[in-house]
Amino acid sequence: MSDGGTNDMNPAPDELDQAAAAFADAAGAGGFTQMAELQAKIDDLQGRLMRSYADLENYRRRVQRDQDDARKYESLRLVRDLLPGLDGLNRAVSSGEQTGDKQVLLDGIRMVVQQFRDILKLHSAEPIEAVGRPFDPNLHEALTQIPSADHEPMTVLQEVEVGYRMHDRVVRPARVIVSCAPPQA
């Protein structure tokens, strides 16, 4: 039932007030038929209102469940992408054990390292350029300083651990050794 363009599923609160006022007017005028019609309209509006509230609660629960599932399984794609790398490591170890050839083991590990780099790139994780660049505390973590006359002070000389960024965020800073001015003689 539609009356004057109002949404059938969401009766406006003033619709209920208008129906109640009309009901009171009809009761005073002695129009029992009109009262019954108005009571039916009130009952209909209250029913629609209750269904709307129930629909809203169901929607909220569904959204919450979807958000919980998204958080719960957000790493699923990454884990699936990492599994071939783990399989490659297992194959490299097995092959190295069977042949006893260290070169075979080393080659297998190099292939897996490249596979992990590809997986990181697939997930938008890029290595942070460090060596030869000025030290940036937002991208680098200085482990120590080494005096150097060949480099400007606070230049990254060596990378101990590769840092990674994802889009505009640092996943892990590069752990580096930086230069400092040589001691004055």
ROROTI-762873 format. One record per atom (N, C-alpha, C): residue number from 1; residue in one letter; atom name; y, z, x. Coordinates in pm, whole numbers. Layout:
<tikes>
TIKE/NUM/A/CA/Y/Z/X
...
</tikes>
This chain:
<tikes>
TIKE/1/M/N/-118/0/85
TIKE/1/M/CA/0/0/0
TIKE/1/M/C/123/0/88
TIKE/2/S/N/214/-88/61
TIKE/2/S/CA/337/-94/139
TIKE/2/S/C/453/-75/44
TIKE/3/D/N/549/7/86
TIKE/3/D/CA/665/23/2
TIKE/3/D/C/791/9/86
TIKE/4/G/N/859/-103/68
TIKE/4/G/CA/986/-126/133
TIKE/4/G/C/978/-144/282
TIKE/5/G/N/868/-193/336
TIKE/5/G/CA/859/-226/478
TIKE/5/G/C/819/-110/566
TIKE/6/T/N/787/6/512
TIKE/6/T/CA/743/116/599
TIKE/6/T/C/602/88/646
TIKE/7/N/N/569/140/759
TIKE/7/N/CA/436/121/818
TIKE/7/N/C/335/199/735
TIKE/8/D/N/230/130/689
TIKE/8/D/CA/128/193/605
TIKE/8/D/C/56/306/678
TIKE/9/M/N/40/294/808
TIKE/9/M/CA/-37/394/882
TIKE/9/M/C/50/512/925
TIKE/10/N/N/181/497/931
TIKE/10/N/CA/269/603/979
TIKE/10/N/C/381/628/880
TIKE/11/P/N/358/707/775
TIKE/11/P/CA/464/732/678
TIKE/11/P/C/574/814/743
TIKE/12/A/N/697/776/714
TIKE/12/A/CA/810/849/769
TIKE/12/A/C/819/984/699
TIKE/13/P/N/865/1088/769
TIKE/13/P/CA/875/1220/707
TIKE/13/P/C/965/1218/583
TIKE/14/D/N/1071/1135/582
TIKE/14/D/CA/1158/1133/465
TIKE/14/D/C/1089/1066/346
TIKE/15/E/N/986/984/369
TIKE/15/E/CA/909/929/257
TIKE/15/E/C/841/1042/181
TIKE/16/L/N/787/1137/256
TIKE/16/L/CA/723/1252/192
TIKE/16/L/C/825/1334/114
TIKE/17/D/N/943/1353/174
TIKE/17/D/CA/1048/1429/106
TIKE/17/D/C/1093/1358/-22
TIKE/18/Q/N/1108/1226/-13
TIKE/18/Q/CA/1149/1149/-132
TIKE/18/Q/C/1044/1158/-241
TIKE/19/A/N/918/1148/-203
TIKE/19/A/CA/811/1155/-302
TIKE/19/A/C/807/1294/-365
TIKE/20/A/N/828/1398/-284
TIKE/20/A/CA/827/1534/-338
TIKE/20/A/C/945/1556/-432
TIKE/21/A/N/1063/1502/-396
TIKE/21/A/CA/1181/1516/-483
TIKE/21/A/C/1159/1441/-613
TIKE/22/A/N/1102/1322/-607
TIKE/22/A/CA/1075/1245/-729
TIKE/22/A/C/974/1319/-815
TIKE/23/F/N/879/1384/-751
TIKE/23/F/CA/778/1461/-825
TIKE/23/F/C/846/1575/-900
TIKE/24/A/N/937/1643/-833
TIKE/24/A/CA/1008/1754/-898
TIKE/24/A/C/1092/1704/-1015
TIKE/25/D/N/1160/1589/-999
TIKE/25/D/CA/1241/1532/-1108
TIKE/25/D/C/1153/1496/-1226
TIKE/26/A/N/1038/1437/-1199
TIKE/26/A/CA/949/1395/-1306
TIKE/26/A/C/893/1516/-1380
TIKE/27/A/N/867/1623/-1308
TIKE/27/A/CA/813/1743/-1371
TIKE/27/A/C/916/1804/-1466
TIKE/28/G/N/1044/1800/-1426
TIKE/28/G/CA/1149/1853/-1512
TIKE/28/G/C/1170/1767/-1635
TIKE/29/A/N/1149/1639/-1625
TIKE/29/A/CA/1171/1548/-1738
TIKE/29/A/C/1051/1542/-1830
TIKE/30/G/N/940/1603/-1791
TIKE/30/G/CA/821/1605/-1876
TIKE/30/G/C/736/1482/-1866
TIKE/31/G/N/752/1402/-1764
TIKE/31/G/CA/673/1280/-1749
TIKE/31/G/C/547/1307/-1672
TIKE/32/F/N/441/1348/-1741
TIKE/32/F/CA/315/1383/-1674
TIKE/32/F/C/249/1263/-1610
TIKE/33/T/N/262/1144/-1668
TIKE/33/T/CA/203/1025/-1608
TIKE/33/T/C/272/995/-1476
TIKE/34/Q/N/403/1005/-1479
TIKE/34/Q/CA/480/979/-1357
TIKE/34/Q/C/446/1084/-1252
TIKE/35/M/N/425/1209/-1296
TIKE/35/M/CA/389/1316/-1203
TIKE/35/M/C/254/1285/-1137
TIKE/36/A/N/161/1237/-1213
TIKE/36/A/CA/30/1205/-1158
TIKE/36/A/C/40/1092/-1056
TIKE/37/E/N/125/991/-1087
TIKE/37/E/CA/144/880/-992
TIKE/37/E/C/209/931/-864
TIKE/38/L/N/308/1018/-879
TIKE/38/L/CA/376/1071/-761
TIKE/38/L/C/283/1161/-679
TIKE/39/Q/N/200/1238/-748
TIKE/39/Q/CA/105/1323/-676
TIKE/39/Q/C/7/1235/-598
TIKE/40/A/N/-35/1125/-658
TIKE/40/A/CA/-125/1032/-590
TIKE/40/A/C/-57/973/-467
TIKE/41/K/N/74/942/-481
TIKE/41/K/CA/148/885/-368
TIKE/41/K/C/161/990/-257
TIKE/42/I/N/189/1114/-295
TIKE/42/I/CA/199/1221/-196
TIKE/42/I/C/65/1237/-124
TIKE/43/D/N/-43/1240/-200
TIKE/43/D/CA/-176/1253/-141
TIKE/43/D/C/-205/1138/-45
TIKE/44/D/N/-166/1015/-86
TIKE/44/D/CA/-187/897/-1
TIKE/44/D/C/-108/910/128
TIKE/45/L/N/20/949/117
TIKE/45/L/CA/105/962/235
TIKE/45/L/C/53/1071/329
TIKE/46/Q/N/10/1182/271
TIKE/46/Q/CA/-44/1290/354
TIKE/46/Q/C/-174/1244/423
TIKE/47/G/N/-256/1170/353
TIKE/47/G/CA/-378/1118/413
TIKE/47/G/C/-349/1023/528
TIKE/48/R/N/-250/933/507
TIKE/48/R/CA/-212/840/614
TIKE/48/R/C/-156/915/734
TIKE/49/L/N/-77/1018/704
TIKE/49/L/CA/-19/1098/812
TIKE/49/L/C/-130/1167/893
TIKE/50/M/N/-226/1224/826
TIKE/50/M/CA/-337/1291/894
TIKE/50/M/C/-420/1191/976
TIKE/51/R/N/-442/1071/921
TIKE/51/R/CA/-516/968/996
TIKE/51/R/C/-438/925/1120
TIKE/52/S/N/-305/917/1105
TIKE/52/S/CA/-221/880/1219
TIKE/52/S/C/-231/985/1329
TIKE/53/Y/N/-226/1112/1290
TIKE/53/Y/CA/-241/1219/1388
TIKE/53/Y/C/-378/1212/1455
TIKE/54/A/N/-481/1188/1378
TIKE/54/A/CA/-617/1178/1434
TIKE/54/A/C/-627/1058/1528
TIKE/55/D/N/-567/944/1489
TIKE/55/D/CA/-567/826/1577
TIKE/55/D/C/-495/856/1708
TIKE/56/L/N/-383/927/1699
TIKE/56/L/CA/-308/962/1819
TIKE/56/L/C/-390/1052/1911
TIKE/57/E/N/-456/1150/1855
TIKE/57/E/CA/-540/1239/1936
TIKE/57/E/C/-656/1163/1999
TIKE/58/N/N/-718/1074/1924
TIKE/58/N/CA/-827/991/1980
TIKE/58/N/C/-775/905/2093
TIKE/59/Y/N/-656/847/2077
TIKE/59/Y/CA/-595/765/2181
TIKE/59/Y/C/-570/850/2307
TIKE/60/R/N/-515/968/2288
TIKE/60/R/CA/-488/1056/2404
TIKE/60/R/C/-616/1089/2478
TIKE/61/R/N/-721/1122/2404
TIKE/61/R/CA/-850/1154/2468
TIKE/61/R/C/-905/1032/2543
TIKE/62/R/N/-893/914/2483
TIKE/62/R/CA/-944/792/2546
TIKE/62/R/C/-866/762/2675
TIKE/63/V/N/-733/777/2671
TIKE/63/V/CA/-652/753/2790
TIKE/63/V/C/-688/853/2899
TIKE/64/Q/N/-705/980/2862
TIKE/64/Q/CA/-742/1082/2960
TIKE/64/Q/C/-878/1051/3022
TIKE/65/R/N/-973/1011/2940
TIKE/65/R/CA/-1107/976/2990
TIKE/65/R/C/-1099/856/3086
TIKE/66/D/N/-1018/756/3049
TIKE/66/D/CA/-1003/639/3135
TIKE/66/D/C/-938/677/3268
TIKE/67/Q/N/-838/765/3263
TIKE/67/Q/CA/-773/809/3387
TIKE/67/Q/C/-871/888/3474
TIKE/68/D/N/-949/975/3412
TIKE/68/D/CA/-1049/1052/3487
TIKE/68/D/C/-1151/959/3553
TIKE/69/D/N/-1197/858/3479
TIKE/69/D/CA/-1293/762/3536
TIKE/69/D/C/-1230/683/3650
TIKE/70/A/N/-1104/644/3634
TIKE/70/A/CA/-1036/568/3739
TIKE/70/A/C/-1028/651/3867
TIKE/71/R/N/-993/779/3854
TIKE/71/R/CA/-987/866/3972
TIKE/71/R/C/-1127/887/4032
TIKE/72/K/N/-1223/906/3945
TIKE/72/K/CA/-1359/935/3990
TIKE/72/K/C/-1419/819/4069
TIKE/73/Y/N/-1390/697/4026
TIKE/73/Y/CA/-1453/579/4087
TIKE/73/Y/C/-1356/492/4166
TIKE/74/E/N/-1240/546/4204
TIKE/74/E/CA/-1141/464/4273
TIKE/74/E/C/-1191/414/4409
TIKE/75/S/N/-1282/485/4472
TIKE/75/S/CA/-1332/446/4604
TIKE/75/S/C/-1457/360/4597
TIKE/76/L/N/-1504/329/4479
TIKE/76/L/CA/-1629/257/4463
TIKE/76/L/C/-1628/123/4537
TIKE/77/R/N/-1521/46/4524
TIKE/77/R/CA/-1514/-85/4590
TIKE/77/R/C/-1518/-68/4742
TIKE/78/L/N/-1444/30/4793
TIKE/78/L/CA/-1442/53/4937
TIKE/78/L/C/-1582/91/4987
TIKE/79/V/N/-1648/179/4916
TIKE/79/V/CA/-1783/221/4957
TIKE/79/V/C/-1877/101/4958
TIKE/80/R/N/-1869/18/4854
TIKE/80/R/CA/-1953/-102/4851
TIKE/80/R/C/-1925/-193/4970
TIKE/81/D/N/-1797/-204/5008
TIKE/81/D/CA/-1761/-289/5121
TIKE/81/D/C/-1804/-228/5254
TIKE/82/L/N/-1813/-96/5262
TIKE/82/L/CA/-1853/-30/5387
TIKE/82/L/C/-2004/-35/5411
TIKE/83/L/N/-2080/-44/5307
TIKE/83/L/CA/-2226/-41/5321
TIKE/83/L/C/-2282/-149/5414
TIKE/84/P/N/-2235/-274/5410
TIKE/84/P/CA/-2286/-372/5506
TIKE/84/P/C/-2258/-333/5651
TIKE/85/G/N/-2146/-267/5676
TIKE/85/G/CA/-2117/-219/5812
TIKE/85/G/C/-2217/-114/5857
TIKE/86/L/N/-2250/-24/5767
TIKE/86/L/CA/-2351/78/5797
TIKE/86/L/C/-2487/12/5820
TIKE/87/D/N/-2519/-87/5737
TIKE/87/D/CA/-2645/-160/5756
TIKE/87/D/C/-2648/-227/5893
TIKE/88/G/N/-2534/-284/5933
TIKE/88/G/CA/-2525/-349/6064
TIKE/88/G/C/-2546/-250/6178
TIKE/89/L/N/-2489/-131/6165
TIKE/89/L/CA/-2512/-28/6267
TIKE/89/L/C/-2659/10/6275
TIKE/90/N/N/-2720/26/6160
TIKE/90/N/CA/-2863/59/6159
TIKE/90/N/C/-2947/-51/6225
TIKE/91/R/N/-2912/-177/6198
TIKE/91/R/CA/-2985/-289/6260
TIKE/91/R/C/-2963/-290/6411
TIKE/92/A/N/-2839/-264/6455
TIKE/92/A/CA/-2809/-264/6598
TIKE/92/A/C/-2888/-155/6669
TIKE/93/V/N/-2892/-37/6611
TIKE/93/V/CA/-2967/73/6672
TIKE/93/V/C/-3116/39/6676
TIKE/94/S/N/-3168/-11/6566
TIKE/94/S/CA/-3310/-47/6559
TIKE/94/S/C/-3344/-155/6662
TIKE/95/S/N/-3260/-256/6671
TIKE/95/S/CA/-3284/-365/6766
TIKE/95/S/C/-3277/-314/6909
TIKE/96/G/N/-3179/-228/6938
TIKE/96/G/CA/-3166/-172/7072
TIKE/96/G/C/-3286/-87/7109
TIKE/97/E/N/-3338/-12/7012
TIKE/97/E/CA/-3455/72/7038
TIKE/97/E/C/-3579/-14/7062
TIKE/98/Q/N/-3592/-123/6987
TIKE/98/Q/CA/-3711/-208/7000
TIKE/98/Q/C/-3711/-286/7130
TIKE/99/T/N/-3596/-341/7166
TIKE/99/T/CA/-3592/-426/7286
TIKE/99/T/C/-3563/-346/7412
TIKE/100/G/N/-3497/-232/7398
TIKE/100/G/CA/-3459/-156/7516
TIKE/100/G/C/-3345/-220/7591
TIKE/101/D/N/-3291/-328/7539
TIKE/101/D/CA/-3182/-402/7603
TIKE/101/D/C/-3049/-345/7555
TIKE/102/K/N/-2974/-287/7648
TIKE/102/K/CA/-2845/-228/7612
TIKE/102/K/C/-2744/-334/7568
TIKE/103/Q/N/-2756/-453/7622
TIKE/103/Q/CA/-2663/-559/7586
TIKE/103/Q/C/-2679/-598/7439
TIKE/104/V/N/-2803/-601/7391
TIKE/104/V/CA/-2829/-632/7250
TIKE/104/V/C/-2763/-525/7162
TIKE/105/L/N/-2778/-400/7203
TIKE/105/L/CA/-2717/-290/7128
TIKE/105/L/C/-2565/-302/7129
TIKE/106/L/N/-2509/-329/7245
TIKE/106/L/CA/-2364/-343/7258
TIKE/106/L/C/-2312/-460/7174
TIKE/107/D/N/-2381/-573/7177
TIKE/107/D/CA/-2340/-687/7095
TIKE/107/D/C/-2346/-654/6946
TIKE/108/G/N/-2450/-583/6906
TIKE/108/G/CA/-2462/-543/6766
TIKE/108/G/C/-2349/-451/6723
TIKE/109/I/N/-2315/-358/6810
TIKE/109/I/CA/-2205/-265/6777
TIKE/109/I/C/-2073/-340/6770
TIKE/110/R/N/-2050/-435/6860
TIKE/110/R/CA/-1927/-514/6855
TIKE/110/R/C/-1916/-591/6723
TIKE/111/M/N/-2028/-644/6678
TIKE/111/M/CA/-2027/-716/6550
TIKE/111/M/C/-1992/-621/6435
TIKE/112/V/N/-2044/-501/6439
TIKE/112/V/CA/-2016/-403/6333
TIKE/112/V/C/-1869/-360/6339
TIKE/113/V/N/-1816/-340/6459
TIKE/113/V/CA/-1675/-305/6473
TIKE/113/V/C/-1588/-413/6408
TIKE/114/Q/N/-1620/-539/6435
TIKE/114/Q/CA/-1544/-648/6374
TIKE/114/Q/C/-1560/-646/6222
TIKE/115/Q/N/-1679/-615/6177
TIKE/115/Q/CA/-1704/-608/6033
TIKE/115/Q/C/-1618/-498/5969
TIKE/116/F/N/-1608/-383/6035
TIKE/116/F/CA/-1523/-276/5983
TIKE/116/F/C/-1376/-316/5983
TIKE/117/R/N/-1332/-386/6087
TIKE/117/R/CA/-1192/-435/6089
TIKE/117/R/C/-1166/-529/5972
TIKE/118/D/N/-1263/-616/5945
TIKE/118/D/CA/-1249/-708/5832
TIKE/118/D/C/-1243/-633/5699
TIKE/119/I/N/-1322/-528/5686
TIKE/119/I/CA/-1322/-448/5563
TIKE/119/I/C/-1187/-379/5546
TIKE/120/L/N/-1135/-322/5655
TIKE/120/L/CA/-1004/-257/5648
TIKE/120/L/C/-897/-358/5607
TIKE/121/K/N/-902/-476/5665
TIKE/121/K/CA/-804/-580/5630
TIKE/121/K/C/-818/-620/5483
TIKE/122/L/N/-941/-630/5436
TIKE/122/L/CA/-967/-663/5296
TIKE/122/L/C/-901/-561/5203
TIKE/123/H/N/-893/-437/5247
TIKE/123/H/CA/-833/-329/5168
TIKE/123/H/C/-688/-304/5209
TIKE/124/S/N/-625/-402/5272
TIKE/124/S/CA/-483/-400/5309
TIKE/124/S/C/-449/-294/5413
TIKE/125/A/N/-546/-249/5490
TIKE/125/A/CA/-520/-155/5599
TIKE/125/A/C/-508/-236/5728
TIKE/126/E/N/-391/-229/5787
TIKE/126/E/CA/-363/-307/5909
TIKE/126/E/C/-339/-211/6025
TIKE/127/P/N/-384/-248/6147
TIKE/127/P/CA/-357/-162/6262
TIKE/127/P/C/-208/-158/6294
TIKE/128/I/N/-164/-45/6344
TIKE/128/I/CA/-24/-28/6384
TIKE/128/I/C/-12/-73/6529
TIKE/129/E/N/80/-164/6554
TIKE/129/E/CA/106/-209/6691
TIKE/129/E/C/169/-93/6767
TIKE/130/A/N/119/-64/6885
TIKE/130/A/CA/169/53/6957
TIKE/130/A/C/205/24/7103
TIKE/131/V/N/110/-26/7181
TIKE/131/V/CA/129/-39/7326
TIKE/131/V/C/247/-131/7357
TIKE/132/G/N/336/-80/7445
TIKE/132/G/CA/453/-157/7487
TIKE/132/G/C/572/-145/7393
TIKE/133/R/N/556/-77/7284
TIKE/133/R/CA/664/-62/7186
TIKE/133/R/C/730/75/7202
TIKE/134/P/N/855/85/7156
TIKE/134/P/CA/921/216/7160
TIKE/134/P/C/846/315/7070
TIKE/135/F/N/840/439/7114
TIKE/135/F/CA/773/543/7036
TIKE/135/F/C/847/563/6904
TIKE/136/D/N/773/564/6795
TIKE/136/D/CA/828/586/6661
TIKE/136/D/C/749/700/6598
TIKE/137/P/N/811/816/6577
TIKE/137/P/CA/737/930/6523
TIKE/137/P/C/682/906/6382
TIKE/138/N/N/732/804/6314
TIKE/138/N/CA/678/770/6182
TIKE/138/N/C/545/695/6192
TIKE/139/L/N/521/632/6308
TIKE/139/L/CA/401/550/6327
TIKE/139/L/C/307/602/6435
TIKE/140/H/N/362/682/6526
TIKE/140/H/CA/286/725/6643
TIKE/140/H/C/282/877/6653
TIKE/141/E/N/174/927/6709
TIKE/141/E/CA/163/1070/6742
TIKE/141/E/C/146/1077/6893
TIKE/142/A/N/245/1136/6961
TIKE/142/A/CA/241/1144/7107
TIKE/142/A/C/148/1257/7149
TIKE/143/L/N/51/1224/7234
TIKE/143/L/CA/-42/1324/7285
TIKE/143/L/C/9/1384/7415
TIKE/144/T/N/72/1300/7496
TIKE/144/T/CA/126/1347/7623
TIKE/144/T/C/228/1244/7673
TIKE/145/Q/N/302/1284/7776
TIKE/145/Q/CA/397/1193/7839
TIKE/145/Q/C/358/1177/7986
TIKE/146/I/N/378/1056/8034
TIKE/146/I/CA/349/1026/8175
TIKE/146/I/C/476/968/8236
TIKE/147/P/N/520/1024/8349
TIKE/147/P/CA/639/968/8414
TIKE/147/P/C/612/823/8458
TIKE/148/S/N/710/736/8433
TIKE/148/S/CA/694/595/8470
TIKE/148/S/C/830/535/8503
TIKE/149/A/N/838/477/8623
TIKE/149/A/CA/960/407/8663
TIKE/149/A/C/960/264/8611
TIKE/150/D/N/844/214/8569
TIKE/150/D/CA/829/76/8524
TIKE/150/D/C/862/56/8376
TIKE/151/H/N/873/164/8301
TIKE/151/H/CA/897/153/8157
TIKE/151/H/C/1014/241/8115
TIKE/152/E/N/1079/198/8010
TIKE/152/E/CA/1185/280/7951
TIKE/152/E/C/1122/411/7902
TIKE/153/P/N/1196/521/7906
TIKE/153/P/CA/1143/645/7850
TIKE/153/P/C/1109/627/7702
TIKE/154/M/N/1004/695/7659
TIKE/154/M/CA/957/692/7521
TIKE/154/M/C/900/555/7480
TIKE/155/T/N/840/486/7577
TIKE/155/T/CA/767/363/7548
TIKE/155/T/C/619/397/7544
TIKE/156/V/N/548/340/7449
TIKE/156/V/CA/404/367/7437
TIKE/156/V/C/333/296/7551
TIKE/157/L/N/263/375/7634
TIKE/157/L/CA/190/320/7748
TIKE/157/L/C/44/293/7714
TIKE/158/Q/N/-14/381/7636
TIKE/158/Q/CA/-157/370/7607
TIKE/158/Q/C/-184/419/7466
TIKE/159/E/N/-281/354/7403
TIKE/159/E/CA/-322/393/7269
TIKE/159/E/C/-458/462/7280
TIKE/160/V/N/-464/589/7241
TIKE/160/V/CA/-589/664/7246
TIKE/160/V/C/-671/638/7120
TIKE/161/E/N/-604/636/7005
TIKE/161/E/CA/-668/603/6877
TIKE/161/E/C/-577/508/6801
TIKE/162/V/N/-636/405/6746
TIKE/162/V/CA/-560/307/6668
TIKE/162/V/C/-510/372/6540
TIKE/163/G/N/-385/347/6508
TIKE/163/G/CA/-330/394/6381
TIKE/163/G/C/-337/281/6279
TIKE/164/Y/N/-333/318/6152
TIKE/164/Y/CA/-341/218/6045
TIKE/164/Y/C/-237/247/5939
TIKE/165/R/N/-188/140/5880
TIKE/165/R/CA/-98/152/5766
TIKE/165/R/C/-153/67/5653
TIKE/166/M/N/-123/109/5533
TIKE/166/M/CA/-162/35/5413
TIKE/166/M/C/-33/9/5337
TIKE/167/H/N/3/-117/5327
TIKE/167/H/CA/130/-158/5266
TIKE/167/H/C/243/-87/5340
TIKE/168/D/N/316/1/5276
TIKE/168/D/CA/428/67/5342
TIKE/168/D/C/397/212/5380
TIKE/169/R/N/271/254/5371
TIKE/169/R/CA/234/392/5404
TIKE/169/R/C/146/396/5527
TIKE/170/V/N/167/500/5606
TIKE/170/V/CA/83/522/5723
TIKE/170/V/C/-43/596/5678
TIKE/171/V/N/-158/536/5704
TIKE/171/V/CA/-286/599/5672
TIKE/171/V/C/-315/703/5780
TIKE/172/R/N/-296/662/5904
TIKE/172/R/CA/-315/750/6019
TIKE/172/R/C/-224/700/6129
TIKE/173/P/N/-143/789/6190
TIKE/173/P/CA/-57/741/6299
TIKE/173/P/C/-141/708/6422
TIKE/174/A/N/-90/616/6503
TIKE/174/A/CA/-156/583/6629
TIKE/174/A/C/-136/701/6724
TIKE/175/R/N/-243/747/6785
TIKE/175/R/CA/-234/857/6882
TIKE/175/R/C/-213/792/7019
TIKE/176/V/N/-99/825/7081
TIKE/176/V/CA/-55/749/7198
TIKE/176/V/C/-11/840/7313
TIKE/177/I/N/-2/775/7429
TIKE/177/I/CA/57/836/7548
TIKE/177/I/C/186/759/7574
TIKE/178/V/N/296/833/7592
TIKE/178/V/CA/427/769/7608
TIKE/178/V/C/484/796/7746
TIKE/179/S/N/577/711/7784
TIKE/179/S/CA/641/724/7915
TIKE/179/S/C/758/822/7906
TIKE/180/C/N/789/879/8020
TIKE/180/C/CA/910/959/8033
TIKE/180/C/C/973/924/8167
TIKE/181/A/N/1095/963/8185
TIKE/181/A/CA/1164/932/8311
TIKE/181/A/C/1094/1006/8425
TIKE/182/P/N/1082/939/8542
TIKE/182/P/CA/1019/1007/8656
TIKE/182/P/C/1108/1123/8702
TIKE/183/P/N/1046/1224/8762
TIKE/183/P/CA/1126/1338/8809
TIKE/183/P/C/1224/1294/8917
TIKE/184/Q/N/1341/1353/8915
TIKE/184/Q/CA/1443/1322/9015
TIKE/184/Q/C/1404/1386/9148
TIKE/185/A/N/1414/1307/9255
TIKE/185/A/CA/1374/1357/9387
TIKE/185/A/C/1490/1417/9461
</tikes>
